[in-house]
Amino acid sequence: MKTSEEFFAGLRDGFPIGLGYLAVSFTLGIQCRDAGLSVAEATVMSLVNLTSAGEFAALAIIKASSSYLEMVISQFIINLRYMLMSFALSQKVDPSLSVGHRMGISFGVTDEIFGISVGRKGKLSPFYSYGAMAVAVPGWTLGTMLGVIMGDVLPGRIVSALSLALYGMFLAIIVPQAKEDRHVALACLIGAAASFVFTYLPAAAAISAGSRIIILTVAVSLLAALLWPIREEGKEGHNEA
């Protein structure tokens, strides 16, 4: 597929993500304002940090006037899952892809962009990722800016409803893949059940949410790889029976 076709395919698939980010980051903008950030500071933060959990955690640390060391440690733990996603995407790109393009793809690795990227057939083109980022990044950034400016205008119920958009958007990414491959559906169900158990298991209460995500991601991925390995020899995307 040509470079332009890959870019517009990413643009098309990333458009719903951009709309979802616009809604969700509005809430983030309100939190930025409450933490004392200016419009410019909040906008730049969202422009260079595409991580909802990381940014919300950072704002809590800013409000508490905690140290830079606490900020670094918390961000490392919360965003560690993106390293796992990057490992998975590294298997989908051409081995000859330049370091520059690899870094470009890595900048846009979010839960949702990873979802559409890993589900794409064949090798992942960097221009597909750039197309998705071309709408997702502005959506996230603009929503944050509008949240800072207009946070007091909308009723609280509407703001709370906007925060649910991210979950609906993520389901919209997962469901088509689950319908196409029953093994993906089973892995999702196992992950959801394990997450529920971990949330209410007393022994896991002391584990942070970010750490739980990492542990469950590795465990469920390993289980799925052992039970339903993917053929490597010219049968990409087909699971062994």
Buried (B, 14 or more C-beta within 10 A) or exposed (E): EEEEEBBBBBBEBBBBBBBBBBBBBBBBBBBBBEBEBEBEEBBBBBBEBBBBBBBBBBBEBBEEEEEEEEBEEBBEBBBBBBEBBBEBBBEBBEEEBEEEBBEBBBEBBBBBBBBBBBBBEEBBBBBBBBBBBBBBBBBBBBBBBBBBBEBEEBEEEEBEEBBEBBEEBBEBBBEEBBEEBEBBBBBBEBBEEBEEEBEEEEEEEEBEEBBBBBBBBEBBBEBBEEEBEBEEEEEEEEBEE
